[in-house]
Amino acid sequence: MSPDENKQSKEGMKETDRHLSERLEKLGKTLDTRLDEASAEEEPDRTSAMSGLSQAWKMSSEFIAAVFVGGALGWMADSWIGTRPWGMIILLMLGFGAGILNVLREAGKVAGPERRMNSGKKQD
Amino acid sequence: MAGNSGNAIDPIHQFQITNISSPIVIGGFDFSFTNASLFMVVTVVVATLFLVLSTNRRGLVPGRAQLMAEMSYEFVAATLRGSAGNEGMRFFPLVFSLFMFVFVANMLGMFPYFFTVTSQIIVTFALAILVIGTVTIYGFFKHGAGFLKLFVPSGVPALVVPLVSAIEVISFLSRPVSLSVRLFANMLAGHITLKVFAGFVVMLTGFGAAGIASAILPLVLTVAITALEFLVAFLQAYVFTVLTCMYLADALHPSH
């Protein structure tokens, strides 16, 4: 190996070093943004995702409870006011709606009452 | 298995409530001391004794019992702080008592021949009513009529407000029901499954060598389900605590 050749290879090394560090920086930046995005996506359902089984239990019980409460309220209203079939029909349907709302809220598709009020305040 | 009195093994028998004391009737209501009452007392005593005994000799380097007590404190405190903020820490005594009661009751239920208090819906419903009552009373106490804002979301056209708030009210009222049904149904279903599979083992072994050979599968399943039930016992106590914290967060800040 002649000294000339050696020098040349050193310069080449420097060149590739700079190139490499540039690439490294760029990669680091994209990795950071990717990680940020990933953590932002994961944030909302990390609390509820303890296990699939418990989530299934939660959703089904929320839905059934709302329908049940709606029906019970309707039945009680009927026996107090004396509007035999109508209170139960209407409140059972409202209970069904509340059940859907509960499930969607549980799944994070609809904001909870608190969060939605906050966003409403911001618009005012 | 204590199923020899009937001709088949009865998986529901374990949930039967029997009087221990002589019947006590006050004002037409039955206040008799039953096996359910006994196990509630046992639960409270076990939880209290554990916490008192494990923390009465406080070391800078905690022993095993002290570490467990401190871990349960840290765990509930972190859950409460996470969902209700530092303000929520004023409810810590309530939330910690609820967690310890449900957790100890679930764990006691895992002992053979013990009564599972949390498999009675009236017990879990009473706990849930306590939570939701606290939320409602504290919410009105702190925010006055402003607490009703919880049911009237802003940014909704005035025409649909009655419909939306009716649905919100039903959704709010369904919380104690779902909270109690979840805990009760999990414990009930788990204990029945366990008993049914264990009953298969007993029945199959009565059929000679082939029966004993085929009893291995339900026996393995029984062991696996027992492990799963320990997990469920903890998980349900945790879920009950988390939801309590979330509802308390609603009472603290319905809008801010």
HADDOCK unambig.tbl for C-alpha pairs under 7 A between the chains (distance, minus, plus):
assign (segid A and resid 57 and name CA) (segid B and resid 182 and name CA) 6.94 0.50 0.50
assign (segid A and resid 61 and name CA) (segid B and resid 178 and name CA) 5.31 0.50 0.50
assign (segid A and resid 61 and name CA) (segid B and resid 181 and name CA) 6.95 0.50 0.50
assign (segid A and resid 61 and name CA) (segid B and resid 182 and name CA) 6.22 0.50 0.50
assign (segid A and resid 62 and name CA) (segid B and resid 178 and name CA) 5.25 0.50 0.50
assign (segid A and resid 65 and name CA) (segid B and resid 174 and name CA) 5.36 0.50 0.50
assign (segid A and resid 65 and name CA) (segid B and resid 177 and name CA) 5.68 0.50 0.50
assign (segid A and resid 65 and name CA) (segid B and resid 178 and name CA) 5.14 0.50 0.50
assign (segid A and resid 66 and name CA) (segid B and resid 170 and name CA) 6.53 0.50 0.50
assign (segid A and resid 66 and name CA) (segid B and resid 171 and name CA) 6.05 0.50 0.50
assign (segid A and resid 66 and name CA) (segid B and resid 174 and name CA) 4.85 0.50 0.50
assign (segid A and resid 69 and name CA) (segid B and resid 170 and name CA) 6.81 0.50 0.50
assign (segid A and resid 69 and name CA) (segid B and resid 174 and name CA) 5.81 0.50 0.50
assign (segid A and resid 70 and name CA) (segid B and resid 170 and name CA) 6.35 0.50 0.50
assign (segid A and resid 94 and name CA) (segid B and resid 167 and name CA) 5.81 0.50 0.50
assign (segid A and resid 95 and name CA) (segid B and resid 167 and name CA) 6.81 0.50 0.50
assign (segid A and resid 95 and name CA) (segid B and resid 170 and name CA) 6.27 0.50 0.50
assign (segid A and resid 97 and name CA) (segid B and resid 167 and name CA) 6.56 0.50 0.50
assign (segid A and resid 98 and name CA) (segid B and resid 167 and name CA) 5.03 0.50 0.50
assign (segid A and resid 98 and name CA) (segid B and resid 168 and name CA) 6.70 0.50 0.50
assign (segid A and resid 98 and name CA) (segid B and resid 170 and name CA) 6.20 0.50 0.50
assign (segid A and resid 98 and name CA) (segid B and resid 171 and name CA) 5.11 0.50 0.50
assign (segid A and resid 99 and name CA) (segid B and resid 171 and name CA) 6.98 0.50 0.50
assign (segid A and resid 102 and name CA) (segid B and resid 171 and name CA) 6.62 0.50 0.50
assign (segid A and resid 113 and name CA) (segid B and resid 150 and name CA) 6.10 0.50 0.50
assign (segid A and resid 113 and name CA) (segid B and resid 153 and name CA) 6.67 0.50 0.50
assign (segid A and resid 114 and name CA) (segid B and resid 250 and name CA) 6.93 0.50 0.50
assign (segid A and resid 114 and name CA) (segid B and resid 254 and name CA) 5.64 0.50 0.50
assign (segid A and resid 114 and name CA) (segid B and resid 255 and name CA) 5.98 0.50 0.50
assign (segid A and resid 117 and name CA) (segid B and resid 153 and name CA) 5.93 0.50 0.50
assign (segid A and resid 117 and name CA) (segid B and resid 154 and name CA) 6.02 0.50 0.50
assign (segid A and resid 117 and name CA) (segid B and resid 255 and name CA) 6.31 0.50 0.50
assign (segid A and resid 118 and name CA) (segid B and resid 255 and name CA) 6.73 0.50 0.50
assign (segid A and resid 118 and name CA) (segid B and resid 256 and name CA) 6.84 0.50 0.50
assign (segid A and resid 120 and name CA) (segid B and resid 154 and name CA) 5.73 0.50 0.50
assign (segid A and resid 120 and name CA) (segid B and resid 155 and name CA) 5.95 0.50 0.50
